[in-house]
Structures are given as C-alpha cells and as structure tokens.
Amino acid sequence: MILIKNVNLVDAKGIRGPADVLIGEGRILSLEGGEASLVVDGSGKLLAPGFLDLHAHLREPGEEVKEDLASGLLAAVRGGYTDVVSMPNTRPPVDTPEAVRALKAKALRLGLARLHPGAALTVGQEGERLTQAGGLKEAGAVLLTDDGRTNEDAFILAAGLLQAAPLGLPVAVHAEDASLRRNGVMNDGSLAHRLGLPGNPPEAEAARIARDLEVLRYALRRSKATPRLHVQHLSTRRGVELIREARRAGLPVTAEATPHHLTLTEEALKGFDPIFKVAPPLRAEEDREALLEGLLDGTLTAIATDHAPHTQAEKERDLLRAPFGIPSLEVAFPLLYTELHLKRGFPLPRLVALFTDGPREVLGLKPLHLEEGAEASLVLLDPKEAPVEPARFASKARYSPWAGWVLAGWPVLTLVEGRVVHRVE
Ligand SMILES: [Zn+2]
C-alpha cells in the first residue's frame, strides 16, 4: 500500500483536494487515507492520471544506437507517461504480428511505461500493399501508421481505413504532401529565403489534410463501421482550420500537437542549429497561436511528443544533412505546464486532459479520473522550478532545444497500476 498525503488532485474534470490518496491492488482505494507501508508527502504537489503519449519513436528494433525500449520507456516514466504508443518506422518497420508481440513482451519485462505498439499501415511502410490489420490488432497494435513517411497513394489510405474500421483501429497520418514539401528543411517564408534555406510550405500540410479528409469521407461512405483518421503533429493555422471544420461536420477525425510546435517557431532556425530541424517544421507565430486556439476549443484533443531521438553526431551535421527530429519525452509536461499554464493561463484541467483523456479516447480507452476504484496509474507533479538538463536525460538523445529553460511541474513519482516506476527521493 502507498499513501500520498495531503495532495491536490487534477484531472480532466477539474482541480480538488487536498486528499490522502491510498493505493493498493493497482487501484485507488480511498481518497481519505489509511494504513500504508510507503507514505509520500504530497504537500504543495499535484497528483494527475498517468500520461499517454500517442507518438514516440523508440527506434527498436534496428536503431538502438539512437534509442531502445529500455532508455525510451525510462525516459517516458520520468516524463510522467504511464503509456506510450511507439511508431513503427524502425529497421525493419513493425509490420507483422510477430514484431508487435516481440515489442510488447520486451516492454512488459522492463516493467516501466506500458507499451502500445503502432504498426505499419503498409508492408515495409512502402505505401504499396496493406499489412494484415486483424493479426496486428490481435498481437496488440493500437493504431496503424506509416509515420516517418507520407501516404502518397490516396486509394491505399482509403483501403487502410476500410480495413481498420471494423477492428476499431485508428489510422494515423503524417500529413504532408511530399511533392510540395520537396527537400524543405524549415518553414517556407521570408525567413527561409533570407537564410537561404529550402522551405517546406505550410500548404504542403494543408493540402494533404484536405485530401485525407476527402479520403475519410470516401471510406465513411463505403463502410458500415466507422473509419477513424488521426492527424499527427499538426503544425499550421490552415491545418487547424481544416480539422475544426471537419470535426464540426461530424467527421471521425482527431488531431494532435507537439510540445515543439506549441513552444517554438521558425525564428529558432536563425542560428542554423539542426537541433531545431523537425518535420513538419517549426512554423510562424500565427501558426503557433492557431494551435493553442485549437487546443482550447477542442479541435485538437491530444498533445503527443513525436519524441524522435537521433545520435548527437547525426544532429551535429549541418542543417541540410542532419536528420529531422526532437526528443521530448522527459520535458513535455513541465514545458507545457510552465509555458502554457503558468505563463499564459491555459486551464490546467484542460492541459491534463490533453495528456490523458484526449489521447486515451483516440485509442478507444476510457477516461481516467482520480476517484476511488480508478486504476492507480498516476503521476505526482512538483511545482518547484528546475532547469532542463539534457545531460541527465534517460533518453540516449542527450540534447534538447529547451536546454537551460527553467520549468516547473516536474514528475517526481510515477505509478503504473500502483507500482512505482519512477521516483525522485
Ligand atoms: Zn511524422
């Protein structure tokens, strides 16, 4: 039994407390205390449901030099995540039930965050032949995606949505028109022109989202079950507008935003530092504002990290040759707690919902609230400020665009079904 004493509670429903949270048998037994072998002082801290990340590149199998399940899932629990969806763009891609089972088994042995593998939509993520959605789901895959690549063939995407629909599996898309983004390394606009760098236009994202929404309409018309489309790492104002309009029209589409698109803009590229190179690229301030509005009005229902670790050497290449990606599992919550909630007044229960109930709903999981009987997958957050220190990351990617930023809201205790998986003494 664990007792977290005198702690304020926050979940999607609101803030309340203080309470004495008694945990045993993997559940919250009481909010009014009781006998326990481990007593944790929760004074001044916040207890929230464990976070779920819909989008992490854990690189195993094949690219363990960048990250592996052990380092990635440890980074996750340090970031307050109890559940992680891994992207299948590994080497080889995760496109068979055997590969999904192997990942799940290994993650289970590690006993850190729970792994929910994403599986490839097409064989080898090559965009030509669909994978076997039924077998993948049976093995434990929770969504299908060719993320890392774009879905250039609209018919294949439609067929994928139709195959996934009766299984209740969402199809997640990296929505960029490859022929329009070409070799862009940063947001296309006056700054890219001034810096002499190839631009990736916001229209590449908007055009692809518009197409994918039509593909979804087509699949919806052809299917008895509801096909579900999830748009990954939304980055543009126009993209937000398209999703908003589609959701208002009742289309079964959801979308996520990343910590980097919510806190950084293209201005960061002024120093030509590849640490800020990511796909889709960091955009203009008006895009960032539009993403925030989308989070507030329910257009966007999830914050997902797109944690994408690379080796230091790869990220130290010049801007044109460095790989795309930013690691963020360990900083995502404190970053947004500080930058959105503390500095801009973004409502805390809404922010927590974007890390919990929003992403859970995408996977068809029930909401998780702090009440008696609820599963004890929880995170204790400390409002004390501390700087981002990449050298201390559990992730193998020990660099960060936010290095040195002073943040509050760091996870100091993470529980998965009542089991301590991370604790700062
Ligand atoms: Zn992507």
Boltz pocket constraint, residues with backbone or C-beta under 6 A from the ligand:
constraints:
  - pocket:
      binder: B
      contacts: [[A, 147], [A, 148], [A, 149], [A, 174], [A, 232], [A, 233], [A, 279], [A, 280]]
      max_distance: 6.0
